[in-house]
Amino acid sequence: MINISTGGFRGKTAVEASLELFDVGIKCIELSGGLYSATLLNDLKALKSDMQFQVHNYFPPPENPFVLNLGSLDPIIGEKSFTHVEQSLRWCSALGADKYSFHAGFLLDPKVDELGRRIPTRDLFDRDESTEVFVNRVSKLAELAQKIGITLMIENNVLSAKNAAEFSTNPLLMCDPKECEKIIKLMPENVSLLIDVAHLKVSSNSLNFEPSLLFELCNERVSGYHLSDNNGLEDSNMPFDEDAWFWNYINPNVGYYTIEVYGCTPSQLLSQAKLVKTKLEAS
């Protein structure tokens, strides 16, 4: 399955974005972000006979925005995040999705307007304590997911050059390969890893590790990929080409690939999907 993410269609609902993609022949769609709509679920259900949906992270978008963080030690944020994922799983079931992917936790609770930007220095949660809380919450969610036939996928986080310079330590969980390996081994069997190759490219520069190491250490628990490119300093969701660095590491048999490229027309995204299909078939 080669999905296109709706995350790049800013200022639109997921329905509007999905219809634009459908108009050029794209039927596999990963729902991500977008505008809040009280009728969103019913509107999407009306489309599911023609489209195949998967659900990612901060979806459905809540009426009152917040930053999803399953590793938060703030009880209010932690509860809101857990409740959001419970709702996301219900939407997966209603839309016929068999996977739900989400970001690994943070050692702080960013504000909504800080996402994708430099986050000012602040006190961080204890890494061990946050990891334990994250594992416990995800394990509970995995029980619910298993009952309704949904696989969970944790996406590796991205540490930008700006945030690496701002903090004296890494303020995020699951940026580096060894921590990804450690945490994914603590998870139930129906929880796997979604490798975002763009996140990996940036984090490997910020933390000085070889990106290939993540594939080597976690290959058996990888169930999907997010595909885009960048300059290695920040996650800019740029298009990729046939010479992109990650092709040799992509498993052509996992069956889940999402193009998370922003700022392109639906026709350009269709071209990206065709390139992925060609590369996978040649592997």
N, C-alpha and C positions, 0 to 999 in steps of 0.2 A: 504494500500500500504506500503510495506516494501522495502525501497530503500537502495542501497549501495552507499556511496559517493566516487567519484573519487579523492577526495582531498588527499588521502594517496599515490597516484601513482606519486610520484615526478619524474621529468625528463621525463615525458611522456605526450602526448596530451590526451585530453578527449576521443578521438576516440580509441587510443591504449588501454587506461584503460578500456573503455567500452567493447571492443572486448575480453579482458582478462576475464572480469567478465561474459560475455555472454558464453564463452567457458565452464564454469562450471554450466551454467543454470540460471544465474542471469540476469533478464530482466528489472527490475525496478532500475533506476540509477539516482542519484542526481549529476548533473554536477557541479563541484567545482574546481577552480584552474586549474593547468596543464599548459602545454607549449602553447605559442601563435602559431597559424597557420593561414595563410591567407585563407586557404580552409576549415577551421574548420566547419563552418555552413553547407556547402554543404555536407561535409563528414558525419556529424551527421544526416542530413536529409536523407541520403541514408540508415541509420540504423534504422530509426524510425518505420518502418513497423514491425521490430522484437523486438524493445525495447521501453520502456516507460520512457521518460526523464522528470525530473524536473530541475529547474535552481536555483543555490544558490550563492548569494553574489557576489564575485569577478569573475564572469563568464559572458561572455567570457573573458579570460585573454587578456588584452590589449597588443599591441606591445611594448608600453613604460610603464613599471610598475609604479603604484602609490598606495597609501593606500586609499581605499574607505572610505569616512567619510561624511555622510549626515548631521552631526551636526557641521561641520567645519564652523568657522567664517572667514576663508580665502576664499575670493571670487573665486579664481582660483580653489582651491581644491573642494570647494562646487559645482561649475559649472561642473567640471570634474566628480564628484561623481553622480550628478543628471543626466548628459548625459549618464554615464555608465549604470545607472539603466534603463533609457529609452531604451537603446540598449538591455539590458537584457530582458526587456519585449517584445521587438520585436522578440528576439530569442525564448522566451517562446511560442509565437504565432506560429512561424515557425516550432517549434519542437513538437507542440501539448501539451505543458505543461500547467497546469491550476493553478500552484502556483509559486511564486517567493519569496524566503526568503533572508533576509539580516541582517547584524549586526546593532545593535543600534549605535548611534553616540559616538564620543570621544570628550573630552574637550581639545584635542591637536591633532596635525597632526603628527603621528609617521612616521618615515622613513620606507621604505620597509624592510630594514635589521633589524629593531627593533621589528617587529612583532614576537610574541611568545617568546620574550626575555625581560630582564630588560630594561625599558625605562628610560633614564636619566631625572632627574628633570628639568622642564622648566615651564615657565608661562602657566597657563591654561586659556581657555576661561571661561567667566562667565557662570555658570551652567544654570541659568534661560534663558539667551539669546540664548545659544546653544540649549536648549530644545525647545524654540520657533521656532528657525530656522529649527530644525529637524522635528518638527511636521508640519510646513508649507510645507517643501519639500515633506515629505511623503504623506501629504494630496493631493498635486498636482499630485504626481505619482499615487495615488490611483484612481484619476479621469481617468487617461489614462488606468490603469489596469482594471477598471470596464468596460470600453468601449470594451475591447478585452477579457473579461471573465476570468480575472486572479485575484486570491486572493493574497494579500501581507501578509507576515509573518515576524515580527521583532524578531530577535534572541537576547536573553539576553546576555550581555557582561560578560567577565570573568576578575576578578581582581586577579592576582596571588599574592602569598605571597611576591615575590621579588618586584613587583610594589607597593604593599601595604606598604612595608617598605620604598620604595624610595620616595613616595609622602606623604605629610601630610594630604591629602584628596583623595577621590576617583576621579580619572581623567577620568572616563568613565560614560556614561549614561546607565541606565537600568541594573545594576548589582544586586541591592537589590529589594526585593519584592514590597515595598511601591512605589518606583519610577517606577517600571514596571507597577504597577496598575495605577498610576497617568497618565503616558504617554499613555498607551494603551486606557484609557478612553477618551483621547483627539482626538483619531484617528477615521476616518470614519469606518463604519461597515464592509467594505471589507478589513480591516487591522486587523490582529490578532497576536497572540503571538506564536512563536516557542520556546519551552523550550529546551535548551541544558542542559541536566542533569549534564554533566561533568563541564560545566561552573558554574552551580549552586552550585555544590559541592565545588569547589575551592572558589568562591566568598563568600559563606556562612562562610567558615573558615576565610577568610581575613577580612570580615566585621562583623563577629560574629552575625549571625542570623540563625534561624532554616530554613533549605531548604524547609521544608514542607509548610512554609508560602506563598511561591510563588504560589504553587498549590491552596492553600486556597483562596488567594486574586484574582487570575486571571483565575481560572478554566473555567469560562464561555467564555473567549476570547482566549483560547488555541486551536490551529488548528493542531499542529504537535510537534514532538520531535526529537532531535538529541541525539543519544545514544552512549556513550562510558564511560570509567572509568578512574580514576587517583588516585594519592596518597593524594589528597586534597590540594596540594600546587601549582600545575601547571597543565595546560590542556595538557596532554600527549597523549590523544587519544588511551588509552589502551583498550584491550578487556574487556568485562563484562561477568559475569556468572549468573547462576540461582539464586544466593543469593545476587545479586547487590541491593544496598540500595533503588533504585528508583522504583522498580516494583509496589509497593503498591500505587504509586501516578500516574501511567500512565493510562490515559483514553483509554480503548480498542476500543472506538467508534469514535475517531477523524479521523482515516483513513490515517494518514501520519506519518511515522516513518522512520528515516534515520539512518543507522549504520555508524557512523563517526569514525571508528577504523582504525588506520594506522599501517603499518609495518607487515601486515598479508598477507598471500597468498589468492587468490580468493577462494580457497576451504575452508579456515578458515573463510572467510567472509560469505560464504554460510552457514556455521555452526552457525555463529552468527545470521543470518537471520532466520534460523530454530528455534533457541532458542526464538527469539522474537515472532515468530508465535505461538509457543507452549504456551508461557506466556500469550499472548493476548487472546488466545482461552480459557485458564483456568480462566481468570478474570471474 
